[in-house]
Amino acid sequence: MRRWDPGVFGSVLLGPADQGTRRLRVRVQVLLTVLLVATNLVGACIVFVLATLVIPGPSAEGATVLALAIGVPVYVAVAIAVGAGWGTAGALRALHWVYHDETPTDTQRLSALGVPWFLTRIQAGLWFGATVLFTLLAVLLQPDRAITTALTVGIASLVVSAIAYLFSEFALRPIAARALSGEQRLHVRGLGVRRRMILFWGLGTGAPVVGLIVVAILTLTRHEVSLTKLAVVVLVLGAVILCFGLLVTWLNARAVVAPILAVRNAMHEVEEGNLDTEVQVYDGTELGQLQAGFNEMVRGLREREHLRDLFGRHVGRDVAEAAAFGNVELGGETRVVSVLFIDIVGSTTLATERNPAEVVTLLNRFFGVVVEEVDRHHGLVNKFIGDAALAIFGAPVELEDHATHALAAARAMARRLDEEVPDLGAGIGVATGEAVAGNVGDESRFEYTVIGDAVNAAARLTELAKDVDGGVLAAWESVEAAGAEEAGHWKRHDTVTLRGRRSETVLAVPTD
């Protein structure tokens, strides 16, 4: 089941990480305009509900109603014009480098990350102006409503400011990501997660609750309110607290959870083996440090996997895995293994008659077949020796029926080389016996290898195999050690005394 992808910035509304600057500018501008207008509508709703249904006080008189009918739309229009112009101009100055694809300075990064606070201060300033203006109108026209007006608009100002910041921060996540992308080490800016949670709880829930307390005080001290009216007041104000407190809490929770979800989804990708995964760092708090830390961790995993892959290519996967678990001490152990040795026929002539690039290409095709067949039969290509290769079956990882695998690899290798690399002839020798397998060298530089009679015998058989049809020779000891099915593919060929040995060695060749 495919997990739902909320986008790199926590929402599909914010677009992809690689969107063009023009599209980014239009997207951010539209989102900011829509969200901030919606924020002010929310504030207007709060004022209406509190003033008409909740805060106890005398009803508005004719002059007050006329003043409000004229003042409210005029102030709203002026506030929108001033807020849009001032906010847009300030944001464009701070984000100039983003829209022109310039590399930002540290000062420009800080300015870009401060745009949400800048826009929030504008909203707070406009609502503070509304609080002062309409309170003064109430004082002049109907003093009994001054406290009511100040309270309703003041509470709305706090809630609107909180929502404005959260909406602005949401819309500007792509900008924050670009501002944070060039940092070597992310530092927390502004309020941390803990302080931000407390602050927005206070603005979204604490302020309306204070309003509820003030309502109770006004009811007890200044106005006679029936139980029914008091019940309505408490119910409506409680609903306001629940609704708008929930809205602020939900927006703040989304701002906190979105970076965590991005890291969680990226961790799933890493678990599935995708080490190219990265998360966009768009938060300037501890959550951004979490995102940046995850990217740093994955970068380290990629480097480790790259080194492990290179190490495995040089020494073999099994040896690399053993080294990864700490088994890298000097010394070895005696084991019964099967050894396959392969050497090219006429390599000197090949090097003199062809240019180096052709020789390397041909050798790579040749050794490509060798490596594939050895891997397919669970062996280890221990080393390349010029135009020859040594493969081990049964070390460093124990392999049951290693002789069967070595003989099968020799037959398959000879067949494929004849078909796929006909330009090169080769001799292949297989021997089974005791060998010392382990790390030799010095503590500062060593390699895994095998030393013993089986290795020497395989090398001698390879030289003899160059003069045999098919180019493959094996010691009869290997055939005897192999399983019945594989042994059926071999027959006795000759008896020789290999150089360095006193006893005779019975040879075998493939029947096919």
Order of alpha helices (4+ residues) and beta strands (2+ residues): alpha-alpha-alpha-alpha-alpha-alpha-alpha-alpha-alpha-alpha-alpha-alpha-beta-alpha-alpha-beta-beta-alpha-beta-beta-alpha-beta-alpha-alpha-beta-beta
